[in-house]
Amino acid sequence: MNSKTSLIIAKILKIKNKDLNINYLEEEIIDSFEMIKFINKLESKFKIKFTQKDFENRKFTNIIGLSKIIEKKLK
């Protein structure tokens, strides 16, 4: 089952549900310029701030992993 957070991220990236585990950077779904806008949207939407440690986390590169990072920040 996909979390609400995962579905929100997928919608922002325009990715279908079945693709939530793909690496959106390696698959070139988002480029470096779009990544900055994407991060800003996520921080604004969830009222969080990512740290350098978050960006270095391998989970950050796919929707399921990123949603876990965000959900942990929301606790």
All heavy atoms as a GROMACS GRO file, in nm:
protein
  629
    1MET      N    1   0.084  -0.119   0.000
    1MET     CA    2   0.000   0.000   0.000
    1MET      C    3   0.088   0.124   0.000
    1MET      O    4   0.189   0.129   0.068
    1MET     CB    5  -0.092  -0.002   0.122
    1MET     CG    6  -0.188   0.114   0.124
    1MET     SD    7  -0.326   0.086   0.234
    1MET     CE    8  -0.268   0.170   0.378
    2ASN      N    9   0.051   0.223  -0.076
    2ASN     CA   10   0.126   0.347  -0.086
    2ASN      C   11   0.075   0.449   0.015
    2ASN      O   12  -0.045   0.464   0.033
    2ASN     CB   13   0.115   0.404  -0.227
    2ASN     CG   14   0.167   0.310  -0.331
    2ASN    OD1   15   0.267   0.243  -0.309
    2ASN    ND2   16   0.100   0.303  -0.443
    3SER      N   17   0.168   0.519   0.077
    3SER     CA   18   0.127   0.620   0.174
    3SER      C   19   0.077   0.745   0.102
    3SER      O   20   0.105   0.767  -0.017
    3SER     CB   21   0.245   0.657   0.263
    3SER     OG   22   0.340   0.733   0.191
    4LYS      N   23   0.004   0.826   0.174
    4LYS     CA   24  -0.046   0.952   0.120
    4LYS      C   25   0.071   1.039   0.076
    4LYS      O   26   0.066   1.104  -0.028
    4LYS     CB   27  -0.131   1.023   0.226
    4LYS     CG   28  -0.192   1.152   0.179
    4LYS     CD   29  -0.278   1.214   0.287
    4LYS     CE   30  -0.333   1.347   0.239
    4LYS     NZ   31  -0.413   1.413   0.344
    5THR      N   32   0.179   1.037   0.153
    5THR     CA   33   0.298   1.115   0.121
    5THR      C   34   0.356   1.070  -0.013
    5THR      O   35   0.390   1.153  -0.098
    5THR     CB   36   0.405   1.100   0.232
    5THR    OG1   37   0.346   1.137   0.357
    5THR    CG2   38   0.525   1.187   0.206
    6SER      N   39   0.366   0.939  -0.034
    6SER     CA   40   0.418   0.886  -0.161
    6SER      C   41   0.332   0.932  -0.278
    6SER      O   42   0.385   0.968  -0.384
    6SER     CB   43   0.420   0.733  -0.159
    6SER     OG   44   0.510   0.685  -0.066
    7LEU      N   45   0.204   0.931  -0.261
    7LEU     CA   46   0.114   0.970  -0.368
    7LEU      C   47   0.126   1.119  -0.401
    7LEU      O   48   0.119   1.158  -0.517
    7LEU     CB   49  -0.030   0.934  -0.333
    7LEU     CG   50  -0.056   0.784  -0.315
    7LEU    CD1   51  -0.199   0.759  -0.270
    7LEU    CD2   52  -0.024   0.707  -0.442
    8ILE      N   53   0.148   1.201  -0.300
    8ILE     CA   54   0.168   1.345  -0.321
    8ILE      C   55   0.297   1.368  -0.399
    8ILE      O   56   0.301   1.446  -0.495
    8ILE     CB   57   0.170   1.421  -0.186
    8ILE    CG1   58   0.030   1.421  -0.125
    8ILE    CG2   59   0.220   1.564  -0.206
    8ILE    CD1   60   0.025   1.470   0.019
    9ILE      N   61   0.404   1.299  -0.359
    9ILE     CA   62   0.532   1.312  -0.429
    9ILE      C   63   0.518   1.267  -0.574
    9ILE      O   64   0.567   1.334  -0.666
    9ILE     CB   65   0.642   1.232  -0.357
    9ILE    CG1   66   0.666   1.289  -0.217
    9ILE    CG2   67   0.771   1.233  -0.438
    9ILE    CD1   68   0.751   1.199  -0.127
   10ALA      N   69   0.452   1.154  -0.596
   10ALA     CA   70   0.432   1.102  -0.731
   10ALA      C   71   0.355   1.201  -0.816
   10ALA      O   72   0.386   1.221  -0.935
   10ALA     CB   73   0.360   0.968  -0.726
   11LYS      N   74   0.256   1.265  -0.758
   11LYS     CA   75   0.177   1.363  -0.831
   11LYS      C   76   0.263   1.483  -0.871
   11LYS      O   77   0.254   1.531  -0.984
   11LYS     CB   78   0.058   1.409  -0.747
   11LYS     CG   79  -0.035   1.503  -0.818
   11LYS     CD   80  -0.156   1.538  -0.735
   11LYS     CE   81  -0.246   1.633  -0.811
   11LYS     NZ   82  -0.361   1.674  -0.730
   12ILE      N   83   0.347   1.530  -0.780
   12ILE     CA   84   0.436   1.643  -0.810
   12ILE      C   85   0.529   1.606  -0.925
   12ILE      O   86   0.555   1.687  -1.015
   12ILE     CB   87   0.515   1.686  -0.685
   12ILE    CG1   88   0.421   1.750  -0.582
   12ILE    CG2   89   0.627   1.784  -0.722
   12ILE    CD1   90   0.485   1.774  -0.446
   13LEU      N   91   0.580   1.482  -0.924
   13LEU     CA   92   0.673   1.437  -1.028
   13LEU      C   93   0.602   1.384  -1.153
   13LEU      O   94   0.666   1.352  -1.252
   13LEU     CB   95   0.764   1.326  -0.972
   13LEU     CG   96   0.869   1.369  -0.873
   13LEU    CD1   97   0.939   1.247  -0.815
   13LEU    CD2   98   0.971   1.462  -0.939
   14LYS      N   99   0.470   1.372  -1.145
   14LYS     CA  100   0.389   1.317  -1.255
   14LYS      C  101   0.431   1.173  -1.287
   14LYS      O  102   0.450   1.136  -1.402
   14LYS     CB  103   0.398   1.407  -1.378
   14LYS     CG  104   0.346   1.545  -1.351
   14LYS     CD  105   0.363   1.637  -1.467
   14LYS     CE  106   0.312   1.774  -1.426
   14LYS     NZ  107   0.373   1.881  -1.496
   15ILE      N  108   0.445   1.093  -1.181
   15ILE     CA  109   0.482   0.952  -1.194
   15ILE      C  110   0.361   0.868  -1.157
   15ILE      O  111   0.293   0.894  -1.059
   15ILE     CB  112   0.600   0.918  -1.101
   15ILE    CG1  113   0.724   0.994  -1.146
   15ILE    CG2  114   0.626   0.768  -1.099
   15ILE    CD1  115   0.843   0.973  -1.056
   16LYS      N  116   0.337   0.762  -1.233
   16LYS     CA  117   0.226   0.671  -1.205
   16LYS      C  118   0.257   0.587  -1.082
   16LYS      O  119   0.372   0.558  -1.052
   16LYS     CB  120   0.201   0.582  -1.326
   16LYS     CG  121   0.159   0.660  -1.447
   16LYS     CD  122   0.144   0.570  -1.566
   16LYS     CE  123   0.110   0.655  -1.689
   16LYS     NZ  124   0.108   0.574  -1.809
   17ASN      N  125   0.153   0.545  -1.012
   17ASN     CA  126   0.166   0.465  -0.889
   17ASN      C  127   0.262   0.348  -0.902
   17ASN      O  128   0.338   0.320  -0.812
   17ASN     CB  129   0.030   0.411  -0.846
   17ASN     CG  130  -0.047   0.509  -0.763
   17ASN    OD1  131   0.006   0.610  -0.721
   17ASN    ND2  132  -0.172   0.479  -0.739
   18LYS      N  133   0.257   0.275  -1.012
   18LYS     CA  134   0.338   0.154  -1.026
   18LYS      C  135   0.488   0.182  -1.030
   18LYS      O  136   0.568   0.091  -1.017
   18LYS     CB  137   0.296   0.077  -1.150
   18LYS     CG  138   0.324   0.151  -1.278
   18LYS     CD  139   0.283   0.071  -1.399
   18LYS     CE  140   0.312   0.152  -1.524
   18LYS     NZ  141   0.290   0.078  -1.644
   19ASP      N  142   0.527   0.306  -1.047
   19ASP     CA  143   0.667   0.342  -1.063
   19ASP      C  144   0.730   0.404  -0.939
   19ASP      O  145   0.831   0.472  -0.949
   19ASP     CB  146   0.682   0.439  -1.180
   19ASP     CG  147   0.640   0.381  -1.312
   19ASP    OD1  148   0.647   0.258  -1.327
   19ASP    OD2  149   0.600   0.458  -1.400
   20LEU      N  150   0.675   0.383  -0.822
   20LEU     CA  151   0.721   0.453  -0.702
   20LEU      C  152   0.860   0.412  -0.654
   20LEU      O  153   0.921   0.484  -0.577
   20LEU     CB  154   0.620   0.436  -0.589
   20LEU     CG  155   0.482   0.495  -0.615
   20LEU    CD1  156   0.394   0.479  -0.492
   20LEU    CD2  157   0.488   0.639  -0.658
   21ASN      N  158   0.912   0.300  -0.700
   21ASN     CA  159   1.046   0.256  -0.657
   21ASN      C  160   1.157   0.294  -0.753
   21ASN      O  161   1.273   0.271  -0.724
   21ASN     CB  162   1.048   0.105  -0.635
   21ASN     CG  163   0.988   0.068  -0.502
   21ASN    OD1  164   1.021   0.126  -0.400
   21ASN    ND2  165   0.900  -0.028  -0.503
   22ILE      N  166   1.125   0.353  -0.868
   22ILE     CA  167   1.231   0.386  -0.962
   22ILE      C  168   1.311   0.506  -0.911
   22ILE      O  169   1.263   0.588  -0.835
   22ILE     CB  170   1.177   0.418  -1.103
   22ILE    CG1  171   1.089   0.542  -1.103
   22ILE    CG2  172   1.107   0.301  -1.162
   22ILE    CD1  173   1.057   0.594  -1.241
   23ASN      N  174   1.436   0.511  -0.952
   23ASN     CA  175   1.523   0.623  -0.917
   23ASN      C  176   1.492   0.736  -1.014
   23ASN      O  177   1.526   0.730  -1.132
   23ASN     CB  178   1.670   0.579  -0.928
   23ASN     CG  179   1.766   0.687  -0.885
   23ASN    OD1  180   1.752   0.804  -0.921
   23ASN    ND2  181   1.864   0.648  -0.808
   24TYR      N  182   1.426   0.841  -0.966
   24TYR     CA  183   1.380   0.946  -1.055
   24TYR      C  184   1.494   1.031  -1.109
   24TYR      O  185   1.477   1.100  -1.209
   24TYR     CB  186   1.272   1.034  -0.990
   24TYR     CG  187   1.299   1.080  -0.850
   24TYR    CD1  188   1.379   1.188  -0.825
   24TYR    CD2  189   1.241   1.015  -0.742
   24TYR    CE1  190   1.403   1.230  -0.695
   24TYR    CE2  191   1.265   1.056  -0.612
   24TYR     CZ  192   1.346   1.164  -0.590
   24TYR     OH  193   1.370   1.207  -0.462
   25LEU      N  194   1.612   1.026  -1.048
   25LEU     CA  195   1.728   1.097  -1.102
   25LEU      C  196   1.793   1.016  -1.215
   25LEU      O  197   1.819   1.070  -1.322
   25LEU     CB  198   1.830   1.126  -0.991
   25LEU     CG  199   1.780   1.218  -0.880
   25LEU    CD1  200   1.882   1.223  -0.767
   25LEU    CD2  201   1.753   1.356  -0.934
   26GLU      N  202   1.817   0.889  -1.190
   26GLU     CA  203   1.878   0.804  -1.292
   26GLU      C  204   1.789   0.788  -1.415
   26GLU      O  205   1.838   0.777  -1.527
   26GLU     CB  206   1.912   0.666  -1.235
   26GLU     CG  207   2.030   0.668  -1.142
   26GLU     CD  208   2.061   0.531  -1.084
   26GLU    OE1  209   1.994   0.431  -1.120
   26GLU    OE2  210   2.153   0.523  -1.002
   27GLU      N  211   1.660   0.785  -1.394
   27GLU     CA  212   1.565   0.771  -1.505
   27GLU      C  213   1.539   0.904  -1.575
   27GLU      O  214   1.459   0.910  -1.668
   27GLU     CB  215   1.433   0.711  -1.455
   27GLU     CG  216   1.446   0.571  -1.401
   27GLU     CD  217   1.483   0.470  -1.508
   27GLU    OE1  218   1.436   0.483  -1.622
   27GLU    OE2  219   1.560   0.378  -1.475
   28GLU      N  220   1.605   1.009  -1.529
   28GLU     CA  221   1.595   1.143  -1.587
   28GLU      C  222   1.452   1.196  -1.591
   28GLU      O  223   1.412   1.267  -1.682
   28GLU     CB  224   1.658   1.146  -1.726
   28GLU     CG  225   1.806   1.113  -1.721
   28GLU     CD  226   1.873   1.114  -1.857
   28GLU    OE1  227   1.805   1.139  -1.959
   28GLU    OE2  228   1.994   1.092  -1.861
   29ILE      N  229   1.377   1.162  -1.488
   29ILE     CA  230   1.242   1.216  -1.472
   29ILE      C  231   1.252   1.361  -1.425
   29ILE      O  232   1.166   1.443  -1.452
   29ILE     CB  233   1.162   1.130  -1.373
   29ILE    CG1  234   1.138   0.993  -1.436
   29ILE    CG2  235   1.031   1.196  -1.333
   29ILE    CD1  236   1.085   0.888  -1.343
   30ILE      N  237   1.361   1.390  -1.358
   30ILE     CA  238   1.385   1.523  -1.305
   30ILE      C  239   1.533   1.555  -1.323
   30ILE      O  240   1.618   1.470  -1.303
   30ILE     CB  241   1.339   1.530  -1.157
   30ILE    CG1  242   1.342   1.671  -1.104
   30ILE    CG2  243   1.419   1.438  -1.069
   30ILE    CD1  244   1.272   1.685  -0.970
   31ASP      N  245   1.564   1.678  -1.365
   31ASP     CA  246   1.704   1.717  -1.380
   31ASP      C  247   1.746   1.804  -1.262
   31ASP      O  248   1.666   1.831  -1.172
   31ASP     CB  249   1.729   1.786  -1.514
   31ASP     CG  250   1.655   1.919  -1.530
   31ASP    OD1  251   1.622   1.983  -1.428
   31ASP    OD2  252   1.630   1.958  -1.645
   32SER      N  253   1.871   1.849  -1.262
   32SER     CA  254   1.923   1.922  -1.146
   32SER      C  255   1.849   2.054  -1.121
   32SER      O  256   1.824   2.090  -1.006
   32SER     CB  257   2.073   1.948  -1.161
   32SER     OG  258   2.098   2.020  -1.281
   33PHE      N  259   1.812   2.125  -1.225
   33PHE     CA  260   1.736   2.249  -1.206
   33PHE      C  261   1.597   2.220  -1.150
   33PHE      O  262   1.551   2.285  -1.057
   33PHE     CB  263   1.724   2.327  -1.338
   33PHE     CG  264   1.645   2.454  -1.323
   33PHE    CD1  265   1.698   2.562  -1.255
   33PHE    CD2  266   1.518   2.464  -1.376
   33PHE    CE1  267   1.623   2.680  -1.240
   33PHE    CE2  268   1.443   2.580  -1.362
   33PHE     CZ  269   1.497   2.688  -1.294
   34GLU      N  270   1.531   2.120  -1.206
   34GLU     CA  271   1.398   2.082  -1.157
   34GLU      C  272   1.405   2.028  -1.015
   34GLU      O  273   1.310   2.041  -0.939
   34GLU     CB  274   1.337   1.976  -1.250
   34GLU     CG  275   1.302   2.031  -1.387
   34GLU     CD  276   1.268   1.921  -1.486
   34GLU    OE1  277   1.320   1.810  -1.472
   34GLU    OE2  278   1.189   1.948  -1.577
   35MET      N  279   1.518   1.968  -0.979
   35MET     CA  280   1.535   1.913  -0.844
   35MET      C  281   1.525   2.024  -0.740
   35MET      O  282   1.464   2.005  -0.635
   35MET     CB  283   1.670   1.840  -0.835
   35MET     CG  284   1.689   1.770  -0.704
   35MET     SD  285   1.568   1.637  -0.687
   35MET     CE  286   1.643   1.543  -0.559
   36ILE      N  287   1.582   2.138  -0.769
   36ILE     CA  288   1.576   2.251  -0.676
   36ILE      C  289   1.431   2.294  -0.656
   36ILE      O  290   1.385   2.313  -0.544
   36ILE     CB  291   1.662   2.370  -0.727
   36ILE    CG1  292   1.809   2.329  -0.727
   36ILE    CG2  293   1.639   2.495  -0.642
   36ILE    CD1  294   1.899   2.423  -0.802
   37LYS      N  295   1.356   2.306  -0.765
   37LYS     CA  296   1.214   2.343  -0.755
   37LYS      C  297   1.135   2.234  -0.682
   37LYS      O  298   1.047   2.264  -0.602
   37LYS     CB  299   1.156   2.368  -0.894
   37LYS     CG  300   1.216   2.489  -0.962
   37LYS     CD  301   1.156   2.531  -1.094
   37LYS     CE  302   1.092   2.431  -1.179
   37LYS     NZ  303   1.050   2.477  -1.312
   38PHE      N  304   1.168   2.109  -0.711
   38PHE     CA  305   1.102   1.995  -0.647
   38PHE      C  306   1.122   1.999  -0.495
   38PHE      O  307   1.028   1.984  -0.418
   38PHE     CB  308   1.157   1.866  -0.708
   38PHE     CG  309   1.109   1.739  -0.646
   38PHE    CD1  310   0.974   1.707  -0.642
   38PHE    CD2  311   1.199   1.648  -0.594
   38PHE    CE1  312   0.931   1.588  -0.587
   38PHE    CE2  313   1.157   1.528  -0.539
   38PHE     CZ  314   1.022   1.500  -0.535
   39ILE      N  315   1.245   2.020  -0.452
   39ILE     CA  316   1.277   2.027  -0.309
   39ILE      C  317   1.202   2.142  -0.244
   39ILE      O  318   1.144   2.126  -0.137
   39ILE     CB  319   1.429   2.040  -0.287
   39ILE    CG1  320   1.497   1.908  -0.324
   39ILE    CG2  321   1.461   2.079  -0.144
   39ILE    CD1  322   1.647   1.917  -0.336
   40ASN      N  323   1.199   2.257  -0.310
   40ASN     CA  324   1.126   2.372  -0.256
   40ASN      C  325   0.977   2.342  -0.242
   40ASN      O  326   0.914   2.379  -0.142
   40ASN     CB  327   1.148   2.496  -0.343
   40ASN     CG  328   1.283   2.556  -0.326
   40ASN    OD1  329   1.347   2.541  -0.221
   40ASN    ND2  330   1.332   2.624  -0.428
   41LYS      N  331   0.919   2.274  -0.342
   41LYS     CA  332   0.777   2.237  -0.335
   41LYS      C  333   0.750   2.144  -0.217
   41LYS      O  334   0.652   2.161  -0.145
   41LYS     CB  335   0.732   2.168  -0.464
   41LYS     CG  336   0.706   2.260  -0.578
   41LYS     CD  337   0.657   2.182  -0.700
   41LYS     CE  338   0.640   2.272  -0.819
   41LYS     NZ  339   0.596   2.198  -0.937
   42LEU      N  340   0.839   2.044  -0.201
   42LEU     CA  341   0.820   1.950  -0.090
   42LEU      C  342   0.833   2.018   0.045
   42LEU      O  343   0.752   1.995   0.135
   42LEU     CB  344   0.922   1.836  -0.100
   42LEU     CG  345   0.906   1.741  -0.218
   42LEU    CD1  346   1.022   1.642  -0.222
   42LEU    CD2  347   0.774   1.667  -0.211
   43GLU      N  348   0.934   2.103   0.060
   43GLU     CA  349   0.952   2.173   0.188
   43GLU      C  350   0.833   2.263   0.218
   43GLU      O  351   0.788   2.270   0.332
   43GLU     CB  352   1.082   2.254   0.185
   43GLU     CG  353   1.206   2.167   0.192
   43GLU     CD  354   1.335   2.245   0.191
   43GLU    OE1  355   1.339   2.358   0.136
   43GLU    OE2  356   1.434   2.193   0.245
   44SER      N  357   0.781   2.327   0.117
   44SER     CA  358   0.665   2.414   0.135
   44SER      C  359   0.538   2.332   0.165
   44SER      O  360   0.464   2.364   0.258
   44SER     CB  361   0.645   2.498   0.009
   44SER     OG  362   0.531   2.577   0.020
   45LYS      N  363   0.516   2.228   0.088
   45LYS     CA  364   0.396   2.145   0.104
   45LYS      C  365   0.389   2.079   0.242
   45LYS      O  366   0.284   2.078   0.305
   45LYS     CB  367   0.393   2.037  -0.006
   45LYS     CG  368   0.285   1.935   0.006
   45LYS     CD  369   0.154   1.990  -0.037
   45LYS     CE  370   0.046   1.883  -0.029
   45LYS     NZ  371  -0.086   1.940  -0.039
   46PHE      N  372   0.502   2.024   0.287
   46PHE     CA  373   0.504   1.950   0.413
   46PHE      C  374   0.554   2.033   0.532
   46PHE      O  375   0.559   1.983   0.644
   46PHE     CB  376   0.589   1.823   0.398
   46PHE     CG  377   0.529   1.724   0.302
   46PHE    CD1  378   0.582   1.708   0.175
   46PHE    CD2  379   0.419   1.648   0.338
   46PHE    CE1  380   0.527   1.617   0.085
   46PHE    CE2  381   0.363   1.557   0.249
   46PHE     CZ  382   0.417   1.541   0.123
   47LYS      N  383   0.594   2.158   0.504
   47LYS     CA  384   0.645   2.248   0.608
   47LYS      C  385   0.762   2.184   0.683
   47LYS      O  386   0.762   2.174   0.807
   47LYS     CB  387   0.533   2.289   0.703
   47LYS     CG  388   0.425   2.370   0.633
   47LYS     CD  389   0.312   2.404   0.725
   47LYS     CE  390   0.202   2.483   0.660
   47LYS     NZ  391   0.168   2.465   0.524
   48ILE      N  392   0.861   2.140   0.603
   48ILE     CA  393   0.982   2.076   0.657
   48ILE      C  394   1.104   2.141   0.593
   48ILE      O  395   1.090   2.219   0.499
   48ILE     CB  396   0.985   1.925   0.627
   48ILE    CG1  397   0.980   1.900   0.476
   48ILE    CG2  398   0.873   1.852   0.700
   48ILE    CD1  399   1.010   1.758   0.434
   49LYS      N  400   1.220   2.108   0.643
   49LYS     CA  401   1.348   2.148   0.582
   49LYS      C  402   1.435   2.024   0.572
   49LYS      O  403   1.450   1.950   0.668
   49LYS     CB  404   1.420   2.254   0.668
   49LYS     CG  405   1.360   2.391   0.659
   49LYS     CD  406   1.388   2.452   0.524
   49LYS     CE  407   1.330   2.592   0.515
   49LYS     NZ  408   1.331   2.642   0.379
   50PHE      N  409   1.489   2.003   0.453
   50PHE     CA  410   1.582   1.893   0.433
   50PHE      C  411   1.721   1.935   0.477
   50PHE      O  412   1.758   2.052   0.463
   50PHE     CB  413   1.586   1.850   0.286
   50PHE     CG  414   1.459   1.784   0.239
   50PHE    CD1  415   1.375   1.848   0.151
   50PHE    CD2  416   1.426   1.658   0.283
   50PHE    CE1  417   1.259   1.788   0.106
   50PHE    CE2  418   1.309   1.596   0.240
   50PHE     CZ  419   1.225   1.661   0.152
   51THR      N  420   1.797   1.840   0.527
   51THR     CA  421   1.935   1.865   0.568
   51THR      C  422   2.029   1.802   0.466
   51THR      O  423   1.987   1.723   0.381
   51THR     CB  424   1.964   1.803   0.706
   51THR    OG1  425   1.952   1.660   0.693
   51THR    CG2  426   1.868   1.854   0.812
   52GLN      N  427   2.156   1.834   0.477
   52GLN     CA  428   2.257   1.772   0.391
   52GLN      C  429   2.254   1.620   0.408
   52GLN      O  430   2.267   1.546   0.311
   52GLN     CB  431   2.396   1.827   0.424
   52GLN     CG  432   2.505   1.776   0.332
   52GLN     CD  433   2.486   1.821   0.188
   52GLN    OE1  434   2.439   1.931   0.162
   52GLN    NE2  435   2.524   1.736   0.095
   53LYS      N  436   2.233   1.576   0.530
   53LYS     CA  437   2.226   1.432   0.558
   53LYS      C  438   2.109   1.367   0.481
   53LYS      O  439   2.122   1.256   0.430
   53LYS     CB  440   2.210   1.409   0.709
   53LYS     CG  441   2.216   1.265   0.751
   53LYS     CD  442   2.211   1.253   0.902
   53LYS     CE  443   2.212   1.107   0.942
   53LYS     NZ  444   2.206   1.089   1.087
   54ASP      N  445   1.997   1.438   0.472
   54ASP     CA  446   1.883   1.387   0.395
   54ASP      C  447   1.920   1.368   0.248
   54ASP      O  448   1.888   1.267   0.188
   54ASP     CB  449   1.763   1.482   0.403
   54ASP     CG  450   1.706   1.495   0.542
   54ASP    OD1  451   1.708   1.397   0.618
   54ASP    OD2  452   1.660   1.606   0.576
   55PHE      N  453   1.990   1.466   0.190
   55PHE     CA  454   2.027   1.459   0.049
   55PHE      C  455   2.126   1.345   0.022
   55PHE      O  456   2.128   1.288  -0.086
   55PHE     CB  457   2.088   1.591   0.001
   55PHE     CG  458   1.993   1.707   0.009
   55PHE    CD1  459   2.031   1.825   0.069
   55PHE    CD2  460   1.865   1.699  -0.044
   55PHE    CE1  461   1.945   1.933   0.077
   55PHE    CE2  462   1.777   1.806  -0.037
   55PHE     CZ  463   1.817   1.924   0.023
   56GLU      N  464   2.207   1.312   0.120
   56GLU     CA  465   2.306   1.205   0.107
   56GLU      C  466   2.246   1.066   0.128
   56GLU      O  467   2.307   0.966   0.092
   56GLU     CB  468   2.421   1.227   0.205
   56GLU     CG  469   2.501   1.352   0.173
   56GLU     CD  470   2.598   1.392   0.283
   56GLU    OE1  471   2.601   1.326   0.389
   56GLU    OE2  472   2.669   1.492   0.264
   57ASN      N  473   2.126   1.061   0.182
   57ASN     CA  474   2.058   0.935   0.209
   57ASN      C  475   2.013   0.872   0.077
   57ASN      O  476   1.947   0.936  -0.004
   57ASN     CB  477   1.937   0.961   0.300
   57ASN     CG  478   1.872   0.837   0.351
   57ASN    OD1  479   1.877   0.732   0.290
   57ASN    ND2  480   1.808   0.850   0.466
   58ARG      N  481   2.048   0.745   0.056
   58ARG     CA  482   2.011   0.676  -0.068
   58ARG      C  483   1.860   0.669  -0.087
   58ARG      O  484   1.811   0.660  -0.199
   58ARG     CB  485   2.071   0.536  -0.069
   58ARG     CG  486   2.222   0.539  -0.074
   58ARG     CD  487   2.279   0.404  -0.082
   58ARG     NE  488   2.262   0.360  -0.222
   58ARG     CZ  489   2.307   0.246  -0.267
   58ARG    NH1  490   2.369   0.162  -0.188
   58ARG    NH2  491   2.289   0.212  -0.394
   59LYS      N  492   1.787   0.675   0.022
   59LYS     CA  493   1.640   0.670   0.015
   59LYS      C  494   1.584   0.792  -0.059
   59LYS      O  495   1.472   0.788  -0.109
   59LYS     CB  496   1.578   0.664   0.154
   59LYS     CG  497   1.603   0.537   0.228
   59LYS     CD  498   1.538   0.544   0.365
   59LYS     CE  499   1.565   0.419   0.445
   59LYS     NZ  500   1.507   0.429   0.580
   60PHE      N  501   1.661   0.900  -0.063
   60PHE     CA  502   1.614   1.025  -0.122
   60PHE      C  503   1.588   1.013  -0.272
   60PHE      O  504   1.518   1.094  -0.330
   60PHE     CB  505   1.717   1.136  -0.096
   60PHE     CG  506   1.662   1.275  -0.109
   60PHE    CD1  507   1.603   1.337  -0.001
   60PHE    CD2  508   1.668   1.342  -0.229
   60PHE    CE1  509   1.551   1.466  -0.012
   60PHE    CE2  510   1.618   1.471  -0.242
   60PHE     CZ  511   1.559   1.532  -0.133
   61THR      N  512   1.641   0.910  -0.337
   61THR     CA  513   1.634   0.901  -0.483
   61THR      C  514   1.512   0.828  -0.537
   61THR      O  515   1.498   0.816  -0.659
   61THR     CB  516   1.760   0.834  -0.539
   61THR    OG1  517   1.768   0.702  -0.487
   61THR    CG2  518   1.885   0.914  -0.504
   62ASN      N  519   1.426   0.777  -0.451
   62ASN     CA  520   1.301   0.720  -0.501
   62ASN      C  521   1.186   0.765  -0.412
   62ASN      O  522   1.205   0.808  -0.299
   62ASN     CB  523   1.308   0.567  -0.515
   62ASN     CG  524   1.314   0.495  -0.382
   62ASN    OD1  525   1.222   0.504  -0.302
   62ASN    ND2  526   1.422   0.423  -0.358
   63ILE      N  527   1.067   0.758  -0.464
   63ILE     CA  528   0.950   0.814  -0.397
   63ILE      C  529   0.922   0.746  -0.263
   63ILE      O  530   0.894   0.814  -0.164
   63ILE     CB  531   0.827   0.807  -0.489
   63ILE    CG1  532   0.850   0.900  -0.608
   63ILE    CG2  533   0.699   0.846  -0.414
   63ILE    CD1  534   0.743   0.891  -0.714
   64ILE      N  535   0.929   0.615  -0.260
   64ILE     CA  536   0.900   0.544  -0.134
   64ILE      C  537   1.001   0.585  -0.026
   64ILE      O  538   0.962   0.616   0.086
   64ILE     CB  539   0.904   0.391  -0.157
   64ILE    CG1  540   0.804   0.356  -0.265
   64ILE    CG2  541   0.889   0.316  -0.026
   64ILE    CD1  542   0.688   0.273  -0.230
   65GLY      N  543   1.129   0.588  -0.061
   65GLY     CA  544   1.231   0.627   0.036
   65GLY      C  545   1.216   0.772   0.078
   65GLY      O  546   1.227   0.805   0.197
   66LEU      N  547   1.190   0.859  -0.017
   66LEU     CA  548   1.172   1.001   0.014
   66LEU      C  549   1.052   1.022   0.103
   66LEU      O  550   1.056   1.103   0.197
   66LEU     CB  551   1.158   1.081  -0.116
   66LEU     CG  552   1.141   1.232  -0.104
   66LEU    CD1  553   1.252   1.294  -0.021
   66LEU    CD2  554   1.135   1.294  -0.242
   67SER      N  555   0.946   0.948   0.080
   67SER     CA  556   0.827   0.963   0.165
   67SER      C  557   0.859   0.921   0.309
   67SER      O  558   0.809   0.982   0.404
   67SER     CB  559   0.708   0.884   0.110
   67SER     OG  560   0.729   0.747   0.119
   68LYS      N  561   0.944   0.820   0.325
   68LYS     CA  562   0.984   0.778   0.461
   68LYS      C  563   1.064   0.887   0.530
   68LYS      O  564   1.046   0.911   0.650
   68LYS     CB  565   1.062   0.647   0.455
   68LYS     CG  566   0.976   0.529   0.418
   68LYS     CD  567   1.055   0.401   0.407
   68LYS     CE  568   0.963   0.287   0.365
   68LYS     NZ  569   1.033   0.162   0.348
   69ILE      N  570   1.153   0.953   0.455
   69ILE     CA  571   1.230   1.064   0.512
   69ILE      C  572   1.136   1.175   0.557
   69ILE      O  573   1.147   1.228   0.667
   69ILE     CB  574   1.333   1.118   0.410
   69ILE    CG1  575   1.442   1.013   0.386
   69ILE    CG2  576   1.393   1.250   0.456
   69ILE    CD1  577   1.536   1.045   0.269
   70ILE      N  578   1.040   1.210   0.472
   70ILE     CA  579   0.945   1.317   0.504
   70ILE      C  580   0.858   1.277   0.624
   70ILE      O  581   0.840   1.357   0.716
   70ILE     CB  582   0.858   1.350   0.382
   70ILE    CG1  583   0.944   1.417   0.273
   70ILE    CG2  584   0.739   1.441   0.420
   70ILE    CD1  585   0.875   1.432   0.140
   71GLU      N  586   0.805   1.157   0.622
   71GLU     CA  587   0.718   1.112   0.732
   71GLU      C  588   0.792   1.111   0.865
   71GLU      O  589   0.733   1.143   0.969
   71GLU     CB  590   0.659   0.976   0.698
   71GLU     CG  591   0.554   0.985   0.588
   71GLU     CD  592   0.513   0.851   0.528
   71GLU    OE1  593   0.563   0.746   0.572
   71GLU    OE2  594   0.431   0.853   0.434
   72LYS      N  595   0.919   1.078   0.862
   72LYS     CA  596   0.998   1.081   0.986
   72LYS      C  597   1.012   1.224   1.038
   72LYS      O  598   1.004   1.250   1.157
   72LYS     CB  599   1.137   1.021   0.961
   72LYS     CG  600   1.221   1.007   1.084
   72LYS     CD  601   1.351   0.936   1.053
   72LYS     CE  602   1.435   0.924   1.179
   72LYS     NZ  603   1.564   0.859   1.153
   73LYS      N  604   1.027   1.320   0.947
   73LYS     CA  605   1.038   1.461   0.985
   73LYS      C  606   0.905   1.514   1.042
   73LYS      O  607   0.904   1.605   1.123
   73LYS     CB  608   1.080   1.547   0.866
   73LYS     CG  609   1.223   1.527   0.826
   73LYS     CD  610   1.257   1.619   0.710
   73LYS     CE  611   1.404   1.615   0.682
   73LYS     NZ  612   1.488   1.666   0.790
   74LEU      N  613   0.796   1.457   0.998
   74LEU     CA  614   0.663   1.504   1.041
   74LEU      C  615   0.624   1.451   1.179
   74LEU      O  616   0.526   1.500   1.236
   74LEU     CB  617   0.557   1.463   0.939
   74LEU     CG  618   0.570   1.530   0.802
   74LEU    CD1  619   0.469   1.470   0.705
   74LEU    CD2  620   0.553   1.680   0.813
   75LYS      N  621   0.697   1.356   1.232
   75LYS     CA  622   0.663   1.299   1.363
   75LYS      C  623   0.701   1.392   1.476
   75LYS      O  624   0.783   1.471   1.474
   75LYS     CB  625   0.732   1.164   1.383
   75LYS     CG  626   0.671   1.058   1.294
   75LYS     CD  627   0.734   0.926   1.321
   75LYS     CE  628   0.671   0.822   1.231
   75LYS     NZ  629   0.725   0.691   1.252
   0.00000   0.00000   0.00000
